[in-house]
């Protein structure tokens, strides 16, 4: 197998979350292709039910004339006119799907962006009798198809070539496949989605999971037999080849498709590891108030790992979003609720909107919160966004959204005490709400388990007797509460260990008092921006792992307060 080999996408130091991939060389000798063959199995017959095929793919155009230039096979059965199925790259790089139709005949559709020369997530799903093709979470193909599909029809399911028995060994793939998974009986994706930013695993519905192991090209997680076709026993699969790990930071700034990055060396990265070494961390601020009758809908951004001023990003869907709260995932920034005139009167909002962090532009409607409110606390992990408390009349409401799925918020449970102006922080599993006004100032902290709905539980107390309008951030291990008022404006910072309940401890001081400051973080730094009293545009930062006072970061575009902040690498994600 002259050029079928594994490609290491992981390595030590936690740079990547994916163990490996398989490289396919196409017609490496001009006459025969090398590919993987999955033996016939009942699990590969989808019948007329739902299924999901997905993988990460980097396709490369063939060079020379010694190949069929029309298509390249990603995965396919050996027949498509009866009950088989073909998943291909068309000659222009688009995704191509070919399969049978009820009553005879077959459909043949190509659509979407080019799959050439960069990593893409490809998904093919049948849901409610419709075949859908997705590229990077966007639906590009739709075809009515309710008849039987058997991926091993003809004797095998081939990966890296066409498989069609009429053209054996034809239409080979030139490129790389990682994390190929076939799911039976479940449509994992039915509408626009965020591609998974983690190594895929086998669950109860998985019938095939391969192309993951950097040391075994035929590795498969569900017990299926995979055979390397071609020169497997010779130089084609070089098990002893060095696993080249690109140096830290080579992928900085080359973001595509949200969570996935590609370096100039052609390696795919997932956003894990130490933020300052990997060059990650775009933070975004949205909404807030200024000293004018109409509060802006501005969105601005910073690079968390390097000091500097904010840059304009776009606008929220509505203005007058003071005391909005921000949270999100590695790909989306989300803002919920807010209101004008400090939220004490005027307009109160139930709006939820979002942006894609890696790109600039105006926000898009996400759905609605369960209440019209402001002065809430917002936190998230990679899956769920949670908001709690709020005002102007203090409430104990907690609701949540699934970040990848547009729609309205759902009830989560209740805080231990109704209050507004809470600070919030999170790890990947636990969220903490700190302080607030009931209307009396309180120093209580509550926590929830993000994955499990239910009422909050007592966490401990903050160091001050009371604190309201503080900013919260975290590294995923340590939570930070900074600024606020008692009602006297504060510059103090305190911290907790999120995994362990207990009272907060002193951390240090902000450069000045900051009330209702916007906060965001990556796994290394927390950034505090703006203040209500006094109204400022300065930003300062701390190193979360080490106690001490904050340092100057730069200036916000506006003298602003009560903004919602989040980043693509906040503590619950890094």
Number of C-alpha atoms within 10 A of each C-alpha: 23 21 24 30 25 28 25 23 24 23 17 8 10 13 23 20 19 23 19 27 28 29 25 30 24 31 24 20 13 11 11 18 28 28 31 23 24 22 15 20 17 11 17 23 20 21 18 16 18 20 24 25 21 24 22 23 24 22 24 20 19 20 11 9 8 13 20 13 16 11 24 30 26 30 26 29 30 26 24 25 15 18 24 23 28 26 26 26 29 20 18 16 21 20 28 22 24 18 25 23 20 13 7 10 11 16 15 11 16 19 20 17 14 17 22 19 14 19 25 25 23 22 26 26 24 28 21 14 15 16 21 24 30 26 25 23 21 18 19 17 19 17 17 15 21 19 19 19 24 27 30 27 22 17 16 22 28 28 26 31 31 30 30 23 14 9 10 14 23 22 25 32 31 28 24 24 28 30 24 22 23 24 24 22 17 16 18 19 22 19 12 15 17 20 25 15 18 15 14 18 12 16 10 8 13 20 22 21 24 27 28 29 23 21 20 17 26 19 18 21 16 14 10 19 14 20 16 21 17 19 16 19 12 10 13 19 23 18 14 7 11 9 16 12 13 16 10 15 15 16 22 15 13 12 16 15 17 21 22 23 20 19 17 10 9 14 20 25 21 21 25 19 18 18 21 17 14 18 19 26 27 22 26 31 28 31 33 34 32 21 12 8 10 13 21 22 21 24 26 21 23 23 18 29 21 14 17 15 17 21 16 16 21 18 20 26 18 18 19 26 35 31 34 31 32 32 31 33 27 27 23 21 26 30 29 31 27 33 29 24 20 22 23 14 10 11 16 23 24 19 24 28 22 24 25 20 25 19 13 16 14 17 24 15 17 22 18 20 22 17 17 17 27 31 32 32 32 33 29 32 26 24 18 19 25 27 28 29 31 30 25 20 17 21 20 20 22 27 21 23 24 17 25 20 15 18 15 17 23 16 16 21 18 20 23 17 20 19 28 28 31 31 33 32 31 33 28 21 17 20 28 29 29 29 28 33 26 20 13 12 19 22 21 23 27 21 23 25 17 23 13 11 16 15 17 23 16 17 21 18 21 23 17 18 12 20 30 30 34 32 32 33 33 30 28 27 18 20 26 28 29 30 28 31 23 20 14 12 22 23 20 23 26 21 23 24 18 23 15 11 17 15 17 22 17 17 21 18 20 23 16 16 21 29 28 34 32 33 33 30 33 32 28 23 23 27 29 27 29 29 30 23 17 14 19 19 18 21 26 21 23 25 18 24 14 10 15 15 17 22 16 16 21 18 19 22 16 18 19 26 27 32 29 31 33 33 31 30 28 36 27 28 23 23
